[in-house]
Amino acid sequence: MTRRTKLWLVVAGVVFTFINAGGAVVAAINGEGGHALTHVALLVATYGVWQFALRRARQSEPATELAEQQLDRLEQSVDAIALQMERIGEAQRFMVKVQQQRAEDGPEPTARPSGEAF
């Protein structure tokens, strides 16, 4: 859930609570008992929903932390692979350079066994 969505849920919950609390008071003052009880029931239901949502959010936090840890390890692994690939590339470039230098210098003289005459 995004931060913006959470903010809207909190704002909606607060507005809903104030409307029902105020409605219960106004209905009770006007002598509308059933109407006031309806607002009180909605307040109790709102409290229950908030408790359920908070409990569910607390349960999902460890899963989020685990996912973040896994992503961190994955990022470290990809960085290590990238470093090794760069080292392999450097070694290949060095070998090509050495082979080119050898090709430019010509064939290496072969060593003659000692004691052999010209």
Biopython code that builds the backbone (N, CA, C, O; Angstrom):
import numpy as np
from Bio.PDB.StructureBuilder import StructureBuilder

atoms = [
    (1, "MET", "N", (0.851, -1.160, 0.000)),
    (1, "MET", "CA", (0.000, 0.000, 0.000)),
    (1, "MET", "C", (0.904, 1.232, 0.000)),
    (1, "MET", "O", (1.868, 1.297, 0.763)),
    (2, "THR", "N", (0.600, 2.187, -0.837)),
    (2, "THR", "CA", (1.439, 3.368, -0.937)),
    (2, "THR", "C", (1.164, 4.320, 0.220)),
    (2, "THR", "O", (0.161, 4.206, 0.925)),
    (3, "ARG", "N", (2.069, 5.245, 0.388)),
    (3, "ARG", "CA", (1.933, 6.209, 1.468)),
    (3, "ARG", "C", (0.701, 7.096, 1.257)),
    (3, "ARG", "O", (0.002, 7.447, 2.207)),
    (4, "ARG", "N", (0.453, 7.445, 0.008)),
    (4, "ARG", "CA", (-0.699, 8.285, -0.307)),
    (4, "ARG", "C", (-2.009, 7.559, 0.020)),
    (4, "ARG", "O", (-2.941, 8.162, 0.552)),
    (5, "THR", "N", (-2.073, 6.280, -0.298)),
    (5, "THR", "CA", (-3.268, 5.495, 0.008)),
    (5, "THR", "C", (-3.486, 5.419, 1.513)),
    (5, "THR", "O", (-4.615, 5.554, 1.985)),
    (6, "LYS", "N", (-2.413, 5.204, 2.267)),
    (6, "LYS", "CA", (-2.530, 5.147, 3.723)),
    (6, "LYS", "C", (-3.041, 6.470, 4.282)),
    (6, "LYS", "O", (-3.877, 6.495, 5.185)),
    (7, "LEU", "N", (-2.526, 7.569, 3.731)),
    (7, "LEU", "CA", (-2.957, 8.883, 4.202)),
    (7, "LEU", "C", (-4.451, 9.085, 3.963)),
    (7, "LEU", "O", (-5.162, 9.569, 4.844)),
    (8, "TRP", "N", (-4.927, 8.715, 2.772)),
    (8, "TRP", "CA", (-6.349, 8.861, 2.469)),
    (8, "TRP", "C", (-7.205, 7.981, 3.373)),
    (8, "TRP", "O", (-8.292, 8.391, 3.780)),
    (9, "LEU", "N", (-6.740, 6.801, 3.686)),
    (9, "LEU", "CA", (-7.500, 5.926, 4.590)),
    (9, "LEU", "C", (-7.599, 6.532, 5.990)),
    (9, "LEU", "O", (-8.652, 6.469, 6.624)),
    (10, "VAL", "N", (-6.521, 7.106, 6.461)),
    (10, "VAL", "CA", (-6.536, 7.736, 7.784)),
    (10, "VAL", "C", (-7.490, 8.927, 7.787)),
    (10, "VAL", "O", (-8.304, 9.078, 8.699)),
    (11, "VAL", "N", (-7.384, 9.777, 6.754)),
    (11, "VAL", "CA", (-8.269, 10.943, 6.676)),
    (11, "VAL", "C", (-9.733, 10.500, 6.615)),
    (11, "VAL", "O", (-10.580, 11.059, 7.312)),
    (12, "ALA", "N", (-10.027, 9.512, 5.795)),
    (12, "ALA", "CA", (-11.403, 9.021, 5.679)),
    (12, "ALA", "C", (-11.898, 8.458, 7.003)),
    (12, "ALA", "O", (-13.048, 8.683, 7.379)),
    (13, "GLY", "N", (-11.048, 7.732, 7.708)),
    (13, "GLY", "CA", (-11.438, 7.166, 8.995)),
    (13, "GLY", "C", (-11.714, 8.235, 10.028)),
    (13, "GLY", "O", (-12.672, 8.129, 10.793)),
    (14, "VAL", "N", (-10.884, 9.265, 10.061)),
    (14, "VAL", "CA", (-11.080, 10.359, 11.024)),
    (14, "VAL", "C", (-12.370, 11.105, 10.711)),
    (14, "VAL", "O", (-13.154, 11.392, 11.616)),
    (15, "VAL", "N", (-12.598, 11.420, 9.444)),
    (15, "VAL", "CA", (-13.823, 12.130, 9.047)),
    (15, "VAL", "C", (-15.050, 11.286, 9.381)),
    (15, "VAL", "O", (-16.033, 11.798, 9.916)),
    (16, "PHE", "N", (-14.993, 9.992, 9.065)),
    (16, "PHE", "CA", (-16.113, 9.093, 9.347)),
    (16, "PHE", "C", (-16.406, 9.060, 10.848)),
    (16, "PHE", "O", (-17.566, 9.068, 11.259)),
    (17, "THR", "N", (-15.353, 9.022, 11.656)),
    (17, "THR", "CA", (-15.522, 8.975, 13.112)),
    (17, "THR", "C", (-16.168, 10.256, 13.626)),
    (17, "THR", "O", (-17.106, 10.199, 14.421)),
    (18, "PHE", "N", (-15.680, 11.403, 13.184)),
    (18, "PHE", "CA", (-16.260, 12.671, 13.646)),
    (18, "PHE", "C", (-17.716, 12.831, 13.207)),
    (18, "PHE", "O", (-18.552, 13.305, 13.976)),
    (19, "ILE", "N", (-18.010, 12.441, 11.989)),
    (19, "ILE", "CA", (-19.396, 12.551, 11.511)),
    (19, "ILE", "C", (-20.323, 11.678, 12.361)),
    (19, "ILE", "O", (-21.411, 12.115, 12.737)),
    (20, "ASN", "N", (-19.902, 10.453, 12.664)),
    (20, "ASN", "CA", (-20.754, 9.560, 13.453)),
    (20, "ASN", "C", (-20.845, 9.996, 14.908)),
    (20, "ASN", "O", (-21.906, 9.881, 15.521)),
    (21, "ALA", "N", (-19.750, 10.495, 15.465)),
    (21, "ALA", "CA", (-19.796, 10.974, 16.851)),
    (21, "ALA", "C", (-20.724, 12.180, 16.943)),
    (21, "ALA", "O", (-21.570, 12.260, 17.833)),
    (22, "GLY", "N", (-20.554, 13.116, 16.011)),
    (22, "GLY", "CA", (-21.431, 14.293, 16.010)),
    (22, "GLY", "C", (-22.876, 13.916, 15.746)),
    (22, "GLY", "O", (-23.786, 14.452, 16.377)),
    (23, "GLY", "N", (-23.092, 12.991, 14.808)),
    (23, "GLY", "CA", (-24.457, 12.543, 14.506)),
    (23, "GLY", "C", (-25.114, 11.879, 15.693)),
    (23, "GLY", "O", (-26.311, 12.051, 15.924)),
    (24, "ALA", "N", (-24.330, 11.115, 16.454)),
    (24, "ALA", "CA", (-24.886, 10.450, 17.640)),
    (24, "ALA", "C", (-25.308, 11.482, 18.674)),
    (24, "ALA", "O", (-26.364, 11.357, 19.294)),
    (25, "VAL", "N", (-24.472, 12.510, 18.856)),
    (25, "VAL", "CA", (-24.805, 13.552, 19.843)),
    (25, "VAL", "C", (-26.054, 14.321, 19.407)),
    (25, "VAL", "O", (-26.968, 14.531, 20.205)),
    (26, "VAL", "N", (-26.091, 14.739, 18.139)),
    (26, "VAL", "CA", (-27.243, 15.508, 17.640)),
    (26, "VAL", "C", (-28.520, 14.667, 17.706)),
    (26, "VAL", "O", (-29.572, 15.163, 18.111)),
    (27, "ALA", "N", (-28.426, 13.396, 17.308)),
    (27, "ALA", "CA", (-29.606, 12.532, 17.333)),
    (27, "ALA", "C", (-30.075, 12.317, 18.767)),
    (27, "ALA", "O", (-31.280, 12.283, 19.019)),
    (28, "ALA", "N", (-29.154, 12.173, 19.704)),
    (28, "ALA", "CA", (-29.539, 11.982, 21.106)),
    (28, "ALA", "C", (-30.192, 13.246, 21.656)),
    (28, "ALA", "O", (-31.159, 13.155, 22.413)),
    (29, "ILE", "N", (-29.682, 14.426, 21.292)),
    (29, "ILE", "CA", (-30.265, 15.689, 21.762)),
    (29, "ILE", "C", (-31.681, 15.859, 21.216)),
    (29, "ILE", "O", (-32.564, 16.357, 21.915)),
    (30, "ASN", "N", (-31.895, 15.444, 19.966)),
    (30, "ASN", "CA", (-33.211, 15.573, 19.335)),
    (30, "ASN", "C", (-34.180, 14.463, 19.750)),
    (30, "ASN", "O", (-35.332, 14.449, 19.317)),
    (31, "GLY", "N", (-33.719, 13.546, 20.577)),
    (31, "GLY", "CA", (-34.600, 12.495, 21.075)),
    (31, "GLY", "C", (-34.800, 11.353, 20.092)),
    (31, "GLY", "O", (-35.776, 10.612, 20.207)),
    (32, "GLU", "N", (-33.917, 11.197, 19.146)),
    (32, "GLU", "CA", (-34.010, 10.103, 18.166)),
    (32, "GLU", "C", (-33.086, 8.974, 18.629)),
    (32, "GLU", "O", (-31.937, 8.881, 18.197)),
    (33, "GLY", "N", (-33.601, 8.126, 19.506)),
    (33, "GLY", "CA", (-32.800, 7.058, 20.102)),
    (33, "GLY", "C", (-32.265, 6.052, 19.094)),
    (33, "GLY", "O", (-31.095, 5.675, 19.158)),
    (34, "GLY", "N", (-33.098, 5.617, 18.173)),
    (34, "GLY", "CA", (-32.659, 4.643, 17.166)),
    (34, "GLY", "C", (-31.581, 5.208, 16.253)),
    (34, "GLY", "O", (-30.622, 4.525, 15.893)),
    (35, "HIS", "N", (-31.764, 6.467, 15.892)),
    (35, "HIS", "CA", (-30.784, 7.139, 15.047)),
    (35, "HIS", "C", (-29.445, 7.265, 15.785)),
    (35, "HIS", "O", (-28.387, 7.022, 15.205)),
    (36, "ALA", "N", (-29.500, 7.645, 17.064)),
    (36, "ALA", "CA", (-28.287, 7.775, 17.874)),
    (36, "ALA", "C", (-27.598, 6.419, 18.029)),
    (36, "ALA", "O", (-26.372, 6.333, 17.953)),
    (37, "LEU", "N", (-28.388, 5.354, 18.247)),
    (37, "LEU", "CA", (-27.788, 4.013, 18.383)),
    (37, "LEU", "C", (-27.120, 3.556, 17.085)),
    (37, "LEU", "O", (-26.105, 2.860, 17.106)),
    (38, "THR", "N", (-27.701, 3.954, 15.969)),
    (38, "THR", "CA", (-27.089, 3.608, 14.684)),
    (38, "THR", "C", (-25.707, 4.256, 14.565)),
    (38, "THR", "O", (-24.750, 3.617, 14.127)),
    (39, "HIS", "N", (-25.613, 5.526, 14.957)),
    (39, "HIS", "CA", (-24.315, 6.200, 14.909)),
    (39, "HIS", "C", (-23.321, 5.561, 15.882)),
    (39, "HIS", "O", (-22.143, 5.415, 15.555)),
    (40, "VAL", "N", (-23.779, 5.187, 17.048)),
    (40, "VAL", "CA", (-22.903, 4.538, 18.032)),
    (40, "VAL", "C", (-22.439, 3.179, 17.489)),
    (40, "VAL", "O", (-21.273, 2.817, 17.643)),
    (41, "ALA", "N", (-23.346, 2.432, 16.856)),
    (41, "ALA", "CA", (-22.967, 1.140, 16.273)),
    (41, "ALA", "C", (-21.922, 1.336, 15.174)),
    (41, "ALA", "O", (-20.983, 0.549, 15.057)),
    (42, "LEU", "N", (-22.084, 2.370, 14.384)),
    (42, "LEU", "CA", (-21.096, 2.658, 13.340)),
    (42, "LEU", "C", (-19.735, 3.035, 13.940)),
    (42, "LEU", "O", (-18.689, 2.679, 13.398)),
    (43, "LEU", "N", (-19.764, 3.755, 15.061)),
    (43, "LEU", "CA", (-18.501, 4.081, 15.742)),
    (43, "LEU", "C", (-17.802, 2.820, 16.243)),
    (43, "LEU", "O", (-16.588, 2.679, 16.098)),
    (44, "VAL", "N", (-18.567, 1.909, 16.829)),
    (44, "VAL", "CA", (-18.002, 0.647, 17.320)),
    (44, "VAL", "C", (-17.455, -0.177, 16.148)),
    (44, "VAL", "O", (-16.379, -0.768, 16.242)),
    (45, "ALA", "N", (-18.205, -0.207, 15.052)),
    (45, "ALA", "CA", (-17.748, -0.943, 13.867)),
    (45, "ALA", "C", (-16.461, -0.323, 13.312)),
    (45, "ALA", "O", (-15.556, -1.044, 12.891)),
    (46, "THR", "N", (-16.380, 0.999, 13.312)),
    (46, "THR", "CA", (-15.179, 1.682, 12.847)),
    (46, "THR", "C", (-13.978, 1.301, 13.700)),
    (46, "THR", "O", (-12.895, 1.033, 13.181)),
    (47, "TYR", "N", (-14.183, 1.280, 15.023)),
    (47, "TYR", "CA", (-13.106, 0.885, 15.930)),
    (47, "TYR", "C", (-12.643, -0.549, 15.623)),
    (47, "TYR", "O", (-11.444, -0.826, 15.594)),
    (48, "GLY", "N", (-13.585, -1.437, 15.401)),
    (48, "GLY", "CA", (-13.243, -2.827, 15.084)),
    (48, "GLY", "C", (-12.460, -2.942, 13.781)),
    (48, "GLY", "O", (-11.497, -3.704, 13.689)),
    (49, "VAL", "N", (-12.879, -2.188, 12.788)),
    (49, "VAL", "CA", (-12.174, -2.221, 11.495)),
    (49, "VAL", "C", (-10.757, -1.684, 11.652)),
    (49, "VAL", "O", (-9.824, -2.251, 11.083)),
    (50, "TRP", "N", (-10.574, -0.605, 12.409)),
    (50, "TRP", "CA", (-9.237, -0.053, 12.616)),
    (50, "TRP", "C", (-8.343, -1.061, 13.349)),
    (50, "TRP", "O", (-7.175, -1.225, 12.995)),
    (51, "GLN", "N", (-8.882, -1.728, 14.360)),
    (51, "GLN", "CA", (-8.083, -2.724, 15.078)),
    (51, "GLN", "C", (-7.678, -3.870, 14.159)),
    (51, "GLN", "O", (-6.543, -4.343, 14.210)),
    (52, "PHE", "N", (-8.605, -4.310, 13.324)),
    (52, "PHE", "CA", (-8.309, -5.373, 12.366)),
    (52, "PHE", "C", (-7.224, -4.929, 11.387)),
    (52, "PHE", "O", (-6.295, -5.682, 11.097)),
    (53, "ALA", "N", (-7.346, -3.701, 10.878)),
    (53, "ALA", "CA", (-6.361, -3.182, 9.915)),
    (53, "ALA", "C", (-4.990, -3.047, 10.555)),
    (53, "ALA", "O", (-3.980, -3.370, 9.929)),
    (54, "LEU", "N", (-4.940, -2.572, 11.800)),
    (54, "LEU", "CA", (-3.649, -2.434, 12.485)),
    (54, "LEU", "C", (-3.009, -3.794, 12.724)),
    (54, "LEU", "O", (-1.804, -3.956, 12.536)),
    (55, "ARG", "N", (-3.807, -4.768, 13.135)),
    (55, "ARG", "CA", (-3.277, -6.116, 13.372)),
    (55, "ARG", "C", (-2.719, -6.705, 12.077)),
    (55, "ARG", "O", (-1.653, -7.320, 12.063)),
    (56, "ARG", "N", (-3.459, -6.502, 11.001)),
    (56, "ARG", "CA", (-3.027, -7.032, 9.700)),
    (56, "ARG", "C", (-1.748, -6.342, 9.223)),
    (56, "ARG", "O", (-0.874, -6.986, 8.642)),
    (57, "ALA", "N", (-1.639, -5.037, 9.466)),
    (57, "ALA", "CA", (-0.439, -4.294, 9.069)),
    (57, "ALA", "C", (0.775, -4.779, 9.862)),
    (57, "ALA", "O", (1.872, -4.894, 9.315)),
    (58, "ARG", "N", (0.579, -5.062, 11.142)),
    (58, "ARG", "CA", (1.693, -5.562, 11.963)),
    (58, "ARG", "C", (2.150, -6.940, 11.486)),
    (58, "ARG", "O", (3.343, -7.242, 11.520)),
    (59, "GLN", "N", (1.225, -7.763, 11.050)),
    (59, "GLN", "CA", (1.582, -9.095, 10.578)),
    (59, "GLN", "C", (2.321, -9.035, 9.250)),
    (59, "GLN", "O", (3.161, -9.895, 8.984)),
    (60, "SER", "N", (2.038, -8.057, 8.419)),
    (60, "SER", "CA", (2.682, -7.976, 7.108)),
    (60, "SER", "C", (4.049, -7.314, 7.179)),
    (60, "SER", "O", (4.817, -7.420, 6.222)),
    (61, "GLU", "N", (4.386, -6.636, 8.273)),
    (61, "GLU", "CA", (5.682, -5.979, 8.389)),
    (61, "GLU", "C", (6.854, -6.957, 8.307)),
    (61, "GLU", "O", (7.807, -6.673, 7.581)),
    (62, "PRO", "N", (6.839, -8.106, 9.017)),
    (62, "PRO", "CA", (7.968, -9.025, 8.888)),
    (62, "PRO", "C", (8.165, -9.505, 7.446)),
    (62, "PRO", "O", (9.300, -9.675, 7.002)),
    (63, "ALA", "N", (7.085, -9.718, 6.727)),
    (63, "ALA", "CA", (7.212, -10.149, 5.338)),
    (63, "ALA", "C", (7.871, -9.061, 4.502)),
    (63, "ALA", "O", (8.670, -9.352, 3.612)),
    (64, "THR", "N", (7.540, -7.824, 4.787)),
    (64, "THR", "CA", (8.148, -6.705, 4.068)),
    (64, "THR", "C", (9.632, -6.623, 4.381)),
    (64, "THR", "O", (10.448, -6.416, 3.483)),
    (65, "GLU", "N", (9.985, -6.785, 5.651)),
    (65, "GLU", "CA", (11.395, -6.750, 6.037)),
    (65, "GLU", "C", (12.154, -7.895, 5.385)),
    (65, "GLU", "O", (13.282, -7.707, 4.930)),
    (66, "LEU", "N", (11.555, -9.071, 5.332)),
    (66, "LEU", "CA", (12.196, -10.211, 4.698)),
    (66, "LEU", "C", (12.415, -9.938, 3.215)),
    (66, "LEU", "O", (13.481, -10.244, 2.680)),
    (67, "ALA", "N", (11.433, -9.376, 2.557)),
    (67, "ALA", "CA", (11.565, -9.056, 1.129)),
    (67, "ALA", "C", (12.672, -8.030, 0.914)),
    (67, "ALA", "O", (13.432, -8.140, -0.048)),
    (68, "GLU", "N", (12.776, -7.036, 1.793)),
    (68, "GLU", "CA", (13.832, -6.035, 1.667)),
    (68, "GLU", "C", (15.201, -6.668, 1.855)),
    (68, "GLU", "O", (16.143, -6.325, 1.140)),
    (69, "GLN", "N", (15.325, -7.585, 2.804)),
    (69, "GLN", "CA", (16.596, -8.273, 3.021)),
    (69, "GLN", "C", (16.966, -9.102, 1.797)),
    (69, "GLN", "O", (18.125, -9.121, 1.384)),
    (70, "GLN", "N", (15.991, -9.783, 1.221)),
    (70, "GLN", "CA", (16.260, -10.585, 0.029)),
    (70, "GLN", "C", (16.677, -9.708, -1.137)),
    (70, "GLN", "O", (17.576, -10.071, -1.896)),
    (71, "LEU", "N", (16.037, -8.561, -1.289)),
    (71, "LEU", "CA", (16.419, -7.641, -2.364)),
    (71, "LEU", "C", (17.829, -7.093, -2.150)),
    (71, "LEU", "O", (18.579, -6.921, -3.111)),
    (72, "ASP", "N", (18.194, -6.819, -0.897)),
    (72, "ASP", "CA", (19.551, -6.356, -0.613)),
    (72, "ASP", "C", (20.584, -7.425, -0.975)),
    (72, "ASP", "O", (21.613, -7.120, -1.577)),
    (73, "ARG", "N", (20.306, -8.670, -0.608)),
    (73, "ARG", "CA", (21.236, -9.757, -0.951)),
    (73, "ARG", "C", (21.323, -9.943, -2.460)),
    (73, "ARG", "O", (22.406, -10.178, -2.996)),
    (74, "LEU", "N", (20.200, -9.839, -3.140)),
    (74, "LEU", "CA", (20.188, -9.967, -4.595)),
    (74, "LEU", "C", (21.006, -8.847, -5.234)),
    (74, "LEU", "O", (21.753, -9.089, -6.182)),
    (75, "GLU", "N", (20.869, -7.642, -4.727)),
    (75, "GLU", "CA", (21.634, -6.511, -5.261)),
    (75, "GLU", "C", (23.134, -6.726, -5.045)),
    (75, "GLU", "O", (23.937, -6.451, -5.936)),
    (76, "GLN", "N", (23.506, -7.216, -3.870)),
    (76, "GLN", "CA", (24.917, -7.495, -3.600)),
    (76, "GLN", "C", (25.434, -8.589, -4.526)),
    (76, "GLN", "O", (26.568, -8.511, -4.999)),
    (77, "SER", "N", (24.630, -9.594, -4.787)),
    (77, "SER", "CA", (25.046, -10.678, -5.678)),
    (77, "SER", "C", (25.238, -10.170, -7.103)),
    (77, "SER", "O", (26.209, -10.531, -7.767)),
    (78, "VAL", "N", (24.331, -9.347, -7.567)),
    (78, "VAL", "CA", (24.452, -8.794, -8.922)),
    (78, "VAL", "C", (25.684, -7.913, -9.016)),
    (78, "VAL", "O", (26.376, -7.938, -10.034)),
    (79, "ASP", "N", (25.979, -7.130, -7.975)),
    (79, "ASP", "CA", (27.177, -6.300, -7.979)),
    (79, "ASP", "C", (28.443, -7.164, -8.027)),
    (79, "ASP", "O", (29.398, -6.833, -8.729)),
    (80, "ALA", "N", (28.444, -8.262, -7.283)),
    (80, "ALA", "CA", (29.603, -9.157, -7.288)),
    (80, "ALA", "C", (29.789, -9.798, -8.667)),
    (80, "ALA", "O", (30.916, -9.924, -9.147)),
    (81, "ILE", "N", (28.700, -10.196, -9.294)),
    (81, "ILE", "CA", (28.772, -10.789, -10.636)),
    (81, "ILE", "C", (29.296, -9.758, -11.631)),
    (81, "ILE", "O", (30.127, -10.079, -12.481)),
    (82, "ALA", "N", (28.813, -8.518, -11.528)),
    (82, "ALA", "CA", (29.270, -7.464, -12.436)),
    (82, "ALA", "C", (30.768, -7.219, -12.269)),
    (82, "ALA", "O", (31.474, -7.012, -13.256)),
    (83, "LEU", "N", (31.254, -7.242, -11.036)),
    (83, "LEU", "CA", (32.686, -7.050, -10.782)),
    (83, "LEU", "C", (33.501, -8.189, -11.394)),
    (83, "LEU", "O", (34.538, -7.948, -12.013)),
    (84, "GLN", "N", (33.040, -9.420, -11.225)),
    (84, "GLN", "CA", (33.753, -10.559, -11.809)),
    (84, "GLN", "C", (33.743, -10.504, -13.333)),
    (84, "GLN", "O", (34.745, -10.830, -13.970)),
    (85, "MET", "N", (32.635, -10.101, -13.916)),
    (85, "MET", "CA", (32.566, -9.982, -15.378)),
    (85, "MET", "C", (33.541, -8.919, -15.882)),
    (85, "MET", "O", (34.166, -9.095, -16.927)),
    (86, "GLU", "N", (33.670, -7.830, -15.149)),
    (86, "GLU", "CA", (34.630, -6.787, -15.533)),
    (86, "GLU", "C", (36.056, -7.325, -15.463)),
    (86, "GLU", "O", (36.873, -7.022, -16.332)),
    (87, "ARG", "N", (36.358, -8.111, -14.453)),
    (87, "ARG", "CA", (37.701, -8.705, -14.337)),
    (87, "ARG", "C", (37.977, -9.666, -15.499)),
    (87, "ARG", "O", (39.079, -9.694, -16.046)),
    (88, "ILE", "N", (36.965, -10.445, -15.862)),
    (88, "ILE", "CA", (37.133, -11.367, -16.993)),
    (88, "ILE", "C", (37.377, -10.577, -18.271)),
    (88, "ILE", "O", (38.232, -10.947, -19.075)),
    (89, "GLY", "N", (36.636, -9.496, -18.462)),
    (89, "GLY", "CA", (36.817, -8.653, -19.645)),
    (89, "GLY", "C", (38.207, -8.046, -19.695)),
    (89, "GLY", "O", (38.821, -7.996, -20.761)),
    (90, "GLU", "N", (38.718, -7.577, -18.546)),
    (90, "GLU", "CA", (40.078, -7.019, -18.493)),
    (90, "GLU", "C", (41.106, -8.085, -18.851)),
    (90, "GLU", "O", (42.059, -7.808, -19.579)),
    (91, "ALA", "N", (40.922, -9.293, -18.350)),
    (91, "ALA", "CA", (41.861, -10.372, -18.645)),
    (91, "ALA", "C", (41.836, -10.706, -20.142)),
    (91, "ALA", "O", (42.884, -10.950, -20.739)),
    (92, "GLN", "N", (40.667, -10.716, -20.736)),
    (92, "GLN", "CA", (40.575, -10.998, -22.172)),
    (92, "GLN", "C", (41.232, -9.889, -22.996)),
    (92, "GLN", "O", (41.927, -10.168, -23.973)),
    (93, "ARG", "N", (41.011, -8.631, -22.602)),
    (93, "ARG", "CA", (41.657, -7.529, -23.331)),
    (93, "ARG", "C", (43.176, -7.613, -23.216)),
    (93, "ARG", "O", (43.890, -7.349, -24.184)),
    (94, "PHE", "N", (43.666, -7.979, -22.044)),
    (94, "PHE", "CA", (45.105, -8.119, -21.848)),
    (94, "PHE", "C", (45.664, -9.238, -22.726)),
    (94, "PHE", "O", (46.722, -9.085, -23.335)),
    (95, "MET", "N", (44.953, -10.360, -22.787)),
    (95, "MET", "CA", (45.435, -11.488, -23.599)),
    (95, "MET", "C", (45.447, -11.121, -25.089)),
    (95, "MET", "O", (46.373, -11.507, -25.802)),
    (96, "VAL", "N", (44.456, -10.396, -25.565)),
    (96, "VAL", "CA", (44.427, -9.971, -26.966)),
    (96, "VAL", "C", (45.596, -9.046, -27.240)),
    (96, "VAL", "O", (46.232, -9.149, -28.289)),
    (97, "LYS", "N", (45.890, -8.145, -26.315)),
    (97, "LYS", "CA", (47.008, -7.205, -26.471)),
    (97, "LYS", "C", (48.331, -7.966, -26.543)),
    (97, "LYS", "O", (49.178, -7.671, -27.386)),
    (98, "VAL", "N", (48.499, -8.935, -25.664)),
    (98, "VAL", "CA", (49.734, -9.735, -25.666)),
    (98, "VAL", "C", (49.860, -10.505, -26.975)),
    (98, "VAL", "O", (50.947, -10.561, -27.552)),
    (99, "GLN", "N", (48.772, -11.098, -27.454)),
    (99, "GLN", "CA", (48.817, -11.848, -28.711)),
    (99, "GLN", "C", (49.133, -10.935, -29.889)),
    (99, "GLN", "O", (49.866, -11.333, -30.794)),
    (100, "GLN", "N", (48.598, -9.731, -29.894)),
    (100, "GLN", "CA", (48.899, -8.788, -30.967)),
    (100, "GLN", "C", (50.363, -8.382, -30.949)),
    (100, "GLN", "O", (50.990, -8.273, -32.002)),
    (101, "GLN", "N", (50.911, -8.158, -29.765)),
    (101, "GLN", "CA", (52.328, -7.802, -29.664)),
    (101, "GLN", "C", (53.209, -8.941, -30.156)),
    (101, "GLN", "O", (54.212, -8.700, -30.828)),
    (102, "ARG", "N", (52.859, -10.140, -29.839)),
    (102, "ARG", "CA", (53.637, -11.297, -30.290)),
    (102, "ARG", "C", (53.557, -11.438, -31.815)),
    (102, "ARG", "O", (54.542, -11.771, -32.474)),
    (103, "ALA", "N", (52.371, -11.179, -32.355)),
    (103, "ALA", "CA", (52.208, -11.283, -33.807)),
    (103, "ALA", "C", (53.026, -10.203, -34.520)),
    (103, "ALA", "O", (53.567, -10.463, -35.595)),
    (104, "GLU", "N", (53.129, -9.002, -33.949)),
    (104, "GLU", "CA", (53.914, -7.931, -34.551)),
    (104, "GLU", "C", (55.407, -8.188, -34.462)),
    (104, "GLU", "O", (56.154, -7.843, -35.378)),
    (105, "ASP", "N", (55.846, -8.791, -33.369)),
    (105, "ASP", "CA", (57.272, -9.061, -33.174)),
    (105, "ASP", "C", (57.753, -10.224, -34.033)),
    (105, "ASP", "O", (58.957, -10.376, -34.236)),
    (106, "GLY", "N", (56.892, -11.001, -34.512)),
    (106, "GLY", "CA", (57.263, -12.154, -35.325)),
    (106, "GLY", "C", (57.391, -13.395, -34.472)),
    (106, "GLY", "O", (57.180, -13.371, -33.260)),
    (107, "PRO", "N", (57.748, -14.499, -35.149)),
    (107, "PRO", "CA", (57.859, -15.745, -34.382)),
    (107, "PRO", "C", (59.049, -15.698, -33.428)),
    (107, "PRO", "O", (60.078, -15.087, -33.718)),
    (108, "GLU", "N", (58.887, -16.338, -32.318)),
    (108, "GLU", "CA", (59.972, -16.392, -31.344)),
    (108, "GLU", "C", (61.060, -17.324, -31.848)),
    (108, "GLU", "O", (60.778, -18.366, -32.440)),
    (109, "PRO", "N", (62.296, -16.942, -31.609)),
    (109, "PRO", "CA", (63.384, -17.853, -32.009)),
    (109, "PRO", "C", (63.341, -19.117, -31.169)),
    (109, "PRO", "O", (63.119, -19.078, -29.959)),
    (110, "THR", "N", (63.558, -20.234, -31.840)),
    (110, "THR", "CA", (63.552, -21.485, -31.107)),
    (110, "THR", "C", (64.908, -21.715, -30.486)),
    (110, "THR", "O", (65.942, -21.414, -31.081)),
    (111, "ALA", "N", (64.891, -22.235, -29.321)),
    (111, "ALA", "CA", (66.148, -22.497, -28.627)),
    (111, "ALA", "C", (66.757, -23.761, -29.188)),
    (111, "ALA", "O", (66.066, -24.757, -29.402)),
    (112, "ARG", "N", (68.041, -23.715, -29.421)),
    (112, "ARG", "CA", (68.759, -24.890, -29.923)),
    (112, "ARG", "C", (69.374, -25.637, -28.774)),
    (112, "ARG", "O", (69.867, -25.042, -27.816)),
    (113, "PRO", "N", (69.341, -26.913, -28.873)),
    (113, "PRO", "CA", (69.968, -27.665, -27.772)),
    (113, "PRO", "C", (71.458, -27.387, -27.745)),
    (113, "PRO", "O", (72.099, -27.190, -28.777)),
    (114, "SER", "N", (71.982, -27.377, -26.540)),
    (114, "SER", "CA", (73.403, -27.099, -26.398)),
    (114, "SER", "C", (74.226, -28.230, -27.005)),
    (114, "SER", "O", (73.860, -29.404, -26.948)),
    (115, "GLY", "N", (75.324, -27.836, -27.573)),
    (115, "GLY", "CA", (76.196, -28.819, -28.171)),
    (115, "GLY", "C", (75.929, -29.031, -29.637)),
    (115, "GLY", "O", (76.666, -29.778, -30.281)),
    (116, "GLU", "N", (74.930, -28.424, -30.188)),
    (116, "GLU", "CA", (74.628, -28.630, -31.591)),
    (116, "GLU", "C", (75.384, -27.579, -32.395)),
    (116, "GLU", "O", (75.392, -26.403, -32.031)),
    (117, "ALA", "N", (75.985, -27.978, -33.428)),
    (117, "ALA", "CA", (76.792, -27.075, -34.261)),
    (117, "ALA", "C", (75.935, -26.434, -35.331)),
    (117, "ALA", "O", (74.863, -26.922, -35.689)),
    (118, "PHE", "N", (76.445, -25.334, -35.821)),
    (118, "PHE", "CA", (75.743, -24.629, -36.877)),
    (118, "PHE", "C", (75.950, -25.287, -38.157)),
    (118, "PHE", "O", (75.430, -24.833, -39.176)),
]
sb = StructureBuilder()
sb.init_structure("model")
sb.init_model(0)
sb.init_chain("A")
sb.init_seg("    ")
for serial, (resi, resn, name, xyz) in enumerate(atoms, 1):
    if name == "N":
        sb.init_residue(resn, " ", resi, " ")
    sb.init_atom(name, np.array(xyz, "f"), 0.0, 1.0, " ", f" {name:<3s}", serial, name[0])
structure = sb.get_structure()
